[in-house]
């Protein structure tokens, strides 16, 4: 069975978002002061979470299009 090219592209894009998510999540955690408000208002942390959500969506889309 051959993997469709769109599935491969979605996996590659997901990998890039995953790397960006890790960077943003780590740098956001380093900038947080320890209070709940500093975590909730931290734009880098929120950006990391958004990247991780995009990774999940892209993985599901890739698998639905025939990725093994």
N, C-alpha and C positions, 0 to 999 in steps of 0.2 A: 504494500500500500504506500502510495506517495503522499507526502505531506503537502497540502496546498500552500502556495507562496504567501497568501494572506495570513495564514496561521503563523508562519515563520516570522513575518514582519510584525505581527501583533506580539509575539513572544519577545522579539528584540526591543520593541518599544516598551514593553512591560519591564524588561530588564533595566532599561535606562531610567524609567520612573522609579524602579526599586532602588537603584543606586542613588538617585537624587533624594528619595525619601529617607534613606539611611543617613545621608549627609545632613539634610535639614533637621531630622529628628535629633541627631547627636549634637549639632551646633545649637539647636534650640534648647536642649536639655542643659548644655553648658552655660547658657545665658540666664536660665531661670534662677530665681533667688531662693526658692524653696516653699513659697506660699502658693496656695491654690490659684490665686489670681494671676500670679506670674506665669503659671503654666497655661492657664486658659487664654490669656491675652498675648501669648507668645506666638508671633506670626510664623516663625520658623517651625515650631512644633506643629502648628496647624497645617502648614504646608507639607510637612512630612507625613502627617496622617492622610491628607488628601492624596498624596502620591501613592501611599499604600492602598488606598481605596481604588485608585485607578489601576494599580497592578492587578488587584483581584478581578476587576471588571474586564480588563484586557485578557487575562488568563481564561476566564469563562468564555469570552468571545472567541478566543483562539481555539479552545477545545471544541466549541460548538461548530466551528467551521472545519473540523476534521483533523486537528492536531492530535498526535498520539499521546 
